[in-house]
Amino acid sequence: MPDLTGILETVLYVDDLARAAAFWGGPMGLPYLHEDHRMRAYDVAGRGVLLLFPRGGSLHPVPTPGGTIPPHDGAGPLHLALSISADALPAWEDHLAAHGIAVEGRTTWPRGGVSLYFRDPDGHLVELATPGLWKGY
């Protein structure tokens, strides 16, 4: 089987693109990469890209100079986890509180990792996870 080298993009489908962009570029601090009429893209620690698309806005093929992007969409509260260092956990807790972002849950995993859970403005479940969550992380 050919090798995979990682997950490059994660997509969230949002109801208000400007509101979502303000959250991910604001309190979450993700550096902006690209925007156009149909999406926003943010760098995630130089190891991945978070894409924001308006819900229902990508239901038709999108022709580009290099080829066609097939339709895609998603509904409901999705989940994504972002990795953080164990040392950064207290700073993230303070940062979230300072921005009025309620932590819905905190889990300590058998391998020693800790996860914090909160919601973005579209109700997606965001997890901040320290090493020790999974084998290899």
C-alpha positions as CSV (number, residue, x, y, z in Angstrom):
1,M,0.0,0.0,0.0
2,P,1.3,3.5,-0.8
3,D,2.2,5.7,2.3
4,L,0.1,8.5,3.6
5,T,2.0,11.3,5.2
6,G,-0.7,13.1,7.2
7,I,-4.0,15.0,7.1
8,L,-3.5,18.2,5.1
9,E,-6.9,19.9,5.4
10,T,-9.8,19.8,7.8
11,V,-13.0,21.5,6.8
12,L,-15.7,23.0,8.9
13,Y,-19.0,24.1,7.3
14,V,-20.3,27.3,8.9
15,D,-23.5,29.4,8.9
16,D,-21.8,32.8,8.9
17,L,-18.4,32.9,7.2
18,A,-17.4,36.3,8.6
19,R,-18.3,35.2,12.2
20,A,-16.4,31.9,11.9
21,A,-13.4,33.7,10.4
22,A,-13.4,36.2,13.2
23,F,-13.3,33.3,15.8
24,W,-10.6,31.2,14.1
25,G,-8.4,34.2,13.2
26,G,-9.2,36.0,16.5
27,P,-9.3,34.1,19.8
28,M,-7.9,30.9,18.2
29,G,-5.1,32.9,16.6
30,L,-4.8,30.9,13.4
31,P,-2.8,32.8,10.7
32,Y,-4.8,33.6,7.6
33,L,-3.7,31.9,4.3
34,H,-6.4,32.6,1.7
35,E,-9.9,33.9,1.3
36,D,-12.3,34.2,-1.6
37,H,-16.1,34.4,-2.1
38,R,-16.6,30.8,-1.1
39,M,-14.1,30.0,1.7
40,R,-11.4,31.0,4.2
41,A,-8.1,29.1,4.9
42,Y,-6.0,29.2,8.0
43,D,-2.6,27.7,8.8
44,V,-2.5,25.3,11.7
45,A,1.0,25.3,13.1
46,G,2.6,24.8,9.7
47,R,1.3,21.2,9.7
48,G,-2.2,21.5,8.3
49,V,-4.9,23.8,7.0
50,L,-8.3,24.6,8.4
51,L,-10.8,25.5,5.7
52,L,-14.1,27.2,6.4
53,F,-16.9,26.9,3.9
54,P,-20.4,28.3,4.1
55,R,-22.8,25.5,4.8
56,G,-24.5,24.5,1.5
57,G,-22.2,26.7,-0.5
58,S,-20.1,24.0,-2.1
59,L,-22.9,21.7,-3.5
60,H,-21.9,22.2,-7.1
61,P,-18.6,21.4,-8.9
62,V,-16.1,24.2,-8.9
63,P,-14.1,24.6,-12.2
64,T,-10.6,25.9,-11.7
65,P,-7.8,26.4,-14.2
66,G,-6.2,23.2,-13.0
67,G,-9.3,21.0,-12.8
68,T,-12.7,20.6,-11.2
69,I,-13.3,20.4,-7.4
70,P,-16.2,18.0,-6.7
71,P,-19.1,19.0,-4.5
72,H,-18.9,18.6,-0.7
73,D,-20.8,19.8,2.4
74,G,-21.4,18.8,6.0
75,A,-24.1,19.3,8.5
76,G,-24.5,19.2,12.3
77,P,-21.9,19.8,15.0
78,L,-18.6,18.4,13.8
79,H,-15.5,17.7,15.9
80,L,-11.8,18.5,15.5
81,A,-8.9,18.3,17.8
82,L,-5.9,20.6,17.8
83,S,-2.6,19.5,19.4
84,I,-1.0,21.7,22.1
85,S,1.9,21.1,24.5
86,A,1.2,20.1,28.1
87,D,2.9,23.3,29.2
88,A,0.5,25.4,27.2
89,L,-2.6,23.9,28.8
90,P,-3.0,26.4,31.6
91,A,-2.4,29.4,29.3
92,W,-5.1,28.0,26.9
93,E,-7.5,27.7,29.9
94,D,-6.9,31.3,30.8
95,H,-7.1,32.5,27.2
96,L,-10.4,30.8,26.6
97,A,-11.8,32.2,29.8
98,A,-10.6,35.7,28.9
99,H,-12.5,35.5,25.6
100,G,-15.7,34.2,27.2
101,I,-15.3,30.8,25.6
102,A,-16.8,28.2,28.0
103,V,-15.0,24.9,28.4
104,E,-17.6,22.1,28.2
105,G,-15.4,19.3,29.3
106,R,-12.0,18.2,30.4
107,T,-10.7,14.7,30.1
108,T,-7.5,13.1,31.5
109,W,-6.6,10.1,29.3
110,P,-5.0,6.8,30.5
111,R,-1.8,7.7,28.6
112,G,-1.6,11.0,30.5
113,G,-2.9,13.4,27.9
114,V,-5.5,16.0,28.7
115,S,-8.2,17.3,26.5
116,L,-10.3,20.5,26.8
117,Y,-13.5,20.8,24.9
118,F,-15.4,23.9,23.8
119,R,-17.6,25.1,20.9
120,D,-17.0,27.5,18.0
121,P,-19.7,29.9,17.0
122,D,-21.3,27.3,14.8
123,G,-21.5,24.7,17.5
124,H,-18.6,22.5,16.3
125,L,-16.8,20.7,19.1
126,V,-13.2,21.9,19.4
127,E,-10.7,19.9,21.4
128,L,-7.3,21.0,22.6
129,A,-5.3,17.9,23.3
130,T,-1.9,17.5,25.0
131,P,0.5,14.6,24.2
132,G,-0.6,11.3,25.8
133,L,-3.9,11.1,24.1
134,W,-3.1,8.5,21.4
135,K,-0.2,6.1,21.0
136,G,2.3,8.1,19.1
137,Y,1.0,11.4,20.4
